[in-house]
C-alpha cells in the first residue's frame, strides 16, 4: 500500500526559510525544486539549480532553503509498506538529480493532493494508486536518464522530439538536410548521433515509420492504397509497394487481406 500524507504545489518561501529536520521524518518526502537551493542531506551538502528532484528517505537528517532568495518547490510526503517499492525508492533517494521537465511530477503531485482532499470515495484509492504508479515510474526513468547522461549526446531530447514530430507528420517530406538544419548541426553529425541514439539510420527509420503507419491504416481503415501511400509520405505508389513488400514480405493488398 502507498498513501499520501500531505503536500504542497508551487510553494514560495522567503530567503529566511530554512527547513530543519535533524532526525528526518518516518516517511518519504518528494521535492520538486523550482529555485536555487542549498541542501544538507545526511552528511552531504548539495547546491541545487532547478529543475531538480530530491527524494528524502525516512529518518534522513535534512536541512534546506535558499539563502540567496525565495525557495520554491512542490513537495509531497508519502509512505508505503511495500518492500519492493521501498527498495526502489531508497535506490534513488537522498541526492538531487536533474530532470528536463518538472511538469509530469508537478501534475502528479497536484492531482494526488486533489484526490487526497476531494476524491470520490468509490474511486479515490484506485485513482491514487494509478497516480503514484505513474509518478514513481517517471521518477525512476528520470533518475536512470540522469545517471546515464554522461554517455548520451546533449541533443538527445531534441532528437526524440524530432522523431516524434516526424512520426506525426509522415505525409510531409523529411530529409537529413532539413532535420540537420532544424537542429543547427551538420548533416554528417546528424546521421552519426541519430544512429547512436536510435540504433538505426535516419533513412531506414523513416522507412520503418512509414511502413508501420501503412500497416496500421491497412488493417484499421478502408482507405484506398493510393490514399494510404500519400498519407505515409509516398508520392509514388510503386515506391510504396516496393518498400512495403521489402519489409513485410507481402504487398499492401495482401497485407490488408491477412494482417499480421
Secondary structure, 3 states (H helix, E strand, C coil): CEEEEEEEEEEEECCCCEEEECCCCCCEEEEEECCCEEEEECCEEEEECCCEEEEECCCCCEEEECCCCCEEEEEEEEEECCHHHHHHHHHCCCCCEECCCCHHHHHHHHHHHHHHHHCCCCCHHHHHHHHHHHHHHHHHHHHHHHHCHHHCCCCHHHHHHHHHHHHCCCCCCCCHHHHHHHHCCCHHHHHHHHHHHHCCCHHHHHHHHHHHHHHHHHHHCCCCHHHHHHHCCCCCHHHHHHHHHHHHCCCHHHHHHCCC
